[in-house]
Amino acid sequence: MEDAQKIIVDFIQSKASSKSKFYFNDFLPLFPEMKAREVKKIMSELVKTEVLEYWSSGSTTMYGLKGAGKQAAAEHEE
């Protein structure tokens, strides 16, 4: 599972210059041999360990690295 987690984090970091949030379906092509449920478990573990975080628009949930992106900066303003 650690190899899969590294693949996910590396994928997000490789796209960091253009995008900070990703749909769940963006990660499925990284693991063509796995079922969606297995990938979801890996993603959930990364959220649980605070490597990734959920971001919701209200109608859709996305994933991003914890503390990355414009939204993260705005949430910590007072």
mmCIF file of the C-alpha atoms, coordinates in Angstrom:
data_MODEL
# 
_entry.id   MODEL 
# 
loop_
_atom_site.group_PDB 
_atom_site.id 
_atom_site.type_symbol 
_atom_site.label_atom_id 
_atom_site.label_alt_id 
_atom_site.label_comp_id 
_atom_site.label_asym_id 
_atom_site.label_entity_id 
_atom_site.label_seq_id 
_atom_site.pdbx_PDB_ins_code 
_atom_site.Cartn_x 
_atom_site.Cartn_y 
_atom_site.Cartn_z 
_atom_site.occupancy 
_atom_site.B_iso_or_equiv 
_atom_site.pdbx_formal_charge 
_atom_site.auth_seq_id 
_atom_site.auth_comp_id 
_atom_site.auth_asym_id 
_atom_site.auth_atom_id 
_atom_site.pdbx_PDB_model_num 
ATOM 1  C CA . MET A 1 1  ? 0.000   0.000  0.000   1.00 0.00 ? 1  MET A CA 1 
ATOM 2  C CA . GLU A 1 2  ? 2.920   2.371  0.662   1.00 0.00 ? 2  GLU A CA 1 
ATOM 3  C CA . ASP A 1 3  ? 4.007   2.098  -2.986  1.00 0.00 ? 3  ASP A CA 1 
ATOM 4  C CA . ALA A 1 4  ? 0.492   3.020  -4.094  1.00 0.00 ? 4  ALA A CA 1 
ATOM 5  C CA . GLN A 1 5  ? 0.421   5.975  -1.690  1.00 0.00 ? 5  GLN A CA 1 
ATOM 6  C CA . LYS A 1 6  ? 3.729   7.213  -3.094  1.00 0.00 ? 6  LYS A CA 1 
ATOM 7  C CA . ILE A 1 7  ? 2.377   6.936  -6.656  1.00 0.00 ? 7  ILE A CA 1 
ATOM 8  C CA . ILE A 1 8  ? -0.617  9.085  -5.689  1.00 0.00 ? 8  ILE A CA 1 
ATOM 9  C CA . VAL A 1 9  ? 1.465   11.748 -3.931  1.00 0.00 ? 9  VAL A CA 1 
ATOM 10 C CA . ASP A 1 10 ? 3.987   11.831 -6.794  1.00 0.00 ? 10 ASP A CA 1 
ATOM 11 C CA . PHE A 1 11 ? 1.137   12.232 -9.295  1.00 0.00 ? 11 PHE A CA 1 
ATOM 12 C CA . ILE A 1 12 ? -0.318  15.197 -7.379  1.00 0.00 ? 12 ILE A CA 1 
ATOM 13 C CA . GLN A 1 13 ? 3.088   16.827 -6.986  1.00 0.00 ? 13 GLN A CA 1 
ATOM 14 C CA . SER A 1 14 ? 3.812   16.421 -10.692 1.00 0.00 ? 14 SER A CA 1 
ATOM 15 C CA . LYS A 1 15 ? 0.640   18.386 -11.509 1.00 0.00 ? 15 LYS A CA 1 
ATOM 16 C CA . ALA A 1 16 ? 1.055   20.973 -8.700  1.00 0.00 ? 16 ALA A CA 1 
ATOM 17 C CA . SER A 1 17 ? 2.040   23.806 -11.021 1.00 0.00 ? 17 SER A CA 1 
ATOM 18 C CA . SER A 1 18 ? -1.303  23.711 -12.825 1.00 0.00 ? 18 SER A CA 1 
ATOM 19 C CA . LYS A 1 19 ? -3.765  22.137 -10.399 1.00 0.00 ? 19 LYS A CA 1 
ATOM 20 C CA . SER A 1 20 ? -4.114  21.466 -6.667  1.00 0.00 ? 20 SER A CA 1 
ATOM 21 C CA . LYS A 1 21 ? -7.396  19.525 -6.433  1.00 0.00 ? 21 LYS A CA 1 
ATOM 22 C CA . PHE A 1 22 ? -8.279  16.279 -8.195  1.00 0.00 ? 22 PHE A CA 1 
ATOM 23 C CA . TYR A 1 23 ? -11.373 14.168 -8.732  1.00 0.00 ? 23 TYR A CA 1 
ATOM 24 C CA . PHE A 1 24 ? -11.312 10.580 -7.515  1.00 0.00 ? 24 PHE A CA 1 
ATOM 25 C CA . ASN A 1 25 ? -11.552 9.410  -11.137 1.00 0.00 ? 25 ASN A CA 1 
ATOM 26 C CA . ASP A 1 26 ? -8.264  11.202 -11.900 1.00 0.00 ? 26 ASP A CA 1 
ATOM 27 C CA . PHE A 1 27 ? -6.480  8.561  -9.811  1.00 0.00 ? 27 PHE A CA 1 
ATOM 28 C CA . LEU A 1 28 ? -8.049  5.417  -11.288 1.00 0.00 ? 28 LEU A CA 1 
ATOM 29 C CA . PRO A 1 29 ? -5.812  5.308  -14.417 1.00 0.00 ? 29 PRO A CA 1 
ATOM 30 C CA . LEU A 1 30 ? -2.774  5.153  -12.102 1.00 0.00 ? 30 LEU A CA 1 
ATOM 31 C CA . PHE A 1 31 ? -3.922  1.691  -10.982 1.00 0.00 ? 31 PHE A CA 1 
ATOM 32 C CA . PRO A 1 32 ? -5.552  -0.100 -13.939 1.00 0.00 ? 32 PRO A CA 1 
ATOM 33 C CA . GLU A 1 33 ? -5.190  -3.476 -12.206 1.00 0.00 ? 33 GLU A CA 1 
ATOM 34 C CA . MET A 1 34 ? -7.126  -2.354 -9.096  1.00 0.00 ? 34 MET A CA 1 
ATOM 35 C CA . LYS A 1 35 ? -10.840 -1.988 -8.561  1.00 0.00 ? 35 LYS A CA 1 
ATOM 36 C CA . ALA A 1 36 ? -12.137 1.465  -7.687  1.00 0.00 ? 36 ALA A CA 1 
ATOM 37 C CA . ARG A 1 37 ? -12.916 0.358  -4.137  1.00 0.00 ? 37 ARG A CA 1 
ATOM 38 C CA . GLU A 1 38 ? -9.277  -0.591 -3.522  1.00 0.00 ? 38 GLU A CA 1 
ATOM 39 C CA . VAL A 1 39 ? -8.087  2.806  -4.768  1.00 0.00 ? 39 VAL A CA 1 
ATOM 40 C CA . LYS A 1 40 ? -10.682 4.498  -2.557  1.00 0.00 ? 40 LYS A CA 1 
ATOM 41 C CA . LYS A 1 41 ? -9.248  2.691  0.499   1.00 0.00 ? 41 LYS A CA 1 
ATOM 42 C CA . ILE A 1 42 ? -5.758  3.980  -0.326  1.00 0.00 ? 42 ILE A CA 1 
ATOM 43 C CA . MET A 1 43 ? -7.091  7.517  -0.750  1.00 0.00 ? 43 MET A CA 1 
ATOM 44 C CA . SER A 1 44 ? -8.995  7.302  2.529   1.00 0.00 ? 44 SER A CA 1 
ATOM 45 C CA . GLU A 1 45 ? -5.853  6.165  4.336   1.00 0.00 ? 45 GLU A CA 1 
ATOM 46 C CA . LEU A 1 46 ? -3.946  9.155  2.951   1.00 0.00 ? 46 LEU A CA 1 
ATOM 47 C CA . VAL A 1 47 ? -6.702  11.463 4.216   1.00 0.00 ? 47 VAL A CA 1 
ATOM 48 C CA . LYS A 1 48 ? -6.695  9.748  7.606   1.00 0.00 ? 48 LYS A CA 1 
ATOM 49 C CA . THR A 1 49 ? -2.927  10.229 7.958   1.00 0.00 ? 49 THR A CA 1 
ATOM 50 C CA . GLU A 1 50 ? -3.362  13.882 6.860   1.00 0.00 ? 50 GLU A CA 1 
ATOM 51 C CA . VAL A 1 51 ? -1.226  13.596 3.741   1.00 0.00 ? 51 VAL A CA 1 
ATOM 52 C CA . LEU A 1 52 ? -4.276  14.459 1.615   1.00 0.00 ? 52 LEU A CA 1 
ATOM 53 C CA . GLU A 1 53 ? -7.424  16.379 2.435   1.00 0.00 ? 53 GLU A CA 1 
ATOM 54 C CA . TYR A 1 54 ? -10.950 16.422 1.087   1.00 0.00 ? 54 TYR A CA 1 
ATOM 55 C CA . TRP A 1 55 ? -12.279 19.555 -0.550  1.00 0.00 ? 55 TRP A CA 1 
ATOM 56 C CA . SER A 1 56 ? -15.966 19.857 -1.309  1.00 0.00 ? 56 SER A CA 1 
ATOM 57 C CA . SER A 1 57 ? -17.744 22.301 -3.570  1.00 0.00 ? 57 SER A CA 1 
ATOM 58 C CA . GLY A 1 58 ? -21.062 21.151 -2.172  1.00 0.00 ? 58 GLY A CA 1 
ATOM 59 C CA . SER A 1 59 ? -21.833 18.901 -5.117  1.00 0.00 ? 59 SER A CA 1 
ATOM 60 C CA . THR A 1 60 ? -18.482 17.238 -5.643  1.00 0.00 ? 60 THR A CA 1 
ATOM 61 C CA . THR A 1 61 ? -15.623 16.068 -3.464  1.00 0.00 ? 61 THR A CA 1 
ATOM 62 C CA . MET A 1 62 ? -12.032 16.449 -4.561  1.00 0.00 ? 62 MET A CA 1 
ATOM 63 C CA . TYR A 1 63 ? -8.655  15.498 -3.116  1.00 0.00 ? 63 TYR A CA 1 
ATOM 64 C CA . GLY A 1 64 ? -5.537  17.593 -2.670  1.00 0.00 ? 64 GLY A CA 1 
ATOM 65 C CA . LEU A 1 65 ? -2.336  17.669 -0.672  1.00 0.00 ? 65 LEU A CA 1 
ATOM 66 C CA . LYS A 1 66 ? -2.955  19.014 2.805   1.00 0.00 ? 66 LYS A CA 1 
ATOM 67 C CA . GLY A 1 67 ? -2.275  22.755 2.896   1.00 0.00 ? 67 GLY A CA 1 
ATOM 68 C CA . ALA A 1 68 ? -1.876  23.155 -0.863  1.00 0.00 ? 68 ALA A CA 1 
ATOM 69 C CA . GLY A 1 69 ? -3.806  25.446 -3.179  1.00 0.00 ? 69 GLY A CA 1 
ATOM 70 C CA . LYS A 1 70 ? -5.500  28.824 -3.008  1.00 0.00 ? 70 LYS A CA 1 
ATOM 71 C CA . GLN A 1 71 ? -8.344  27.600 -0.784  1.00 0.00 ? 71 GLN A CA 1 
ATOM 72 C CA . ALA A 1 72 ? -5.935  26.499 1.939   1.00 0.00 ? 72 ALA A CA 1 
ATOM 73 C CA . ALA A 1 73 ? -4.421  29.979 2.180   1.00 0.00 ? 73 ALA A CA 1 
ATOM 74 C CA . ALA A 1 74 ? -7.856  31.618 2.382   1.00 0.00 ? 74 ALA A CA 1 
ATOM 75 C CA . GLU A 1 75 ? -9.068  29.297 5.112   1.00 0.00 ? 75 GLU A CA 1 
ATOM 76 C CA . HIS A 1 76 ? -6.293  30.404 7.462   1.00 0.00 ? 76 HIS A CA 1 
ATOM 77 C CA . GLU A 1 77 ? -6.987  34.140 7.146   1.00 0.00 ? 77 GLU A CA 1 
ATOM 78 C CA . GLU A 1 78 ? -8.564  35.893 10.072  1.00 0.00 ? 78 GLU A CA 1 
# 
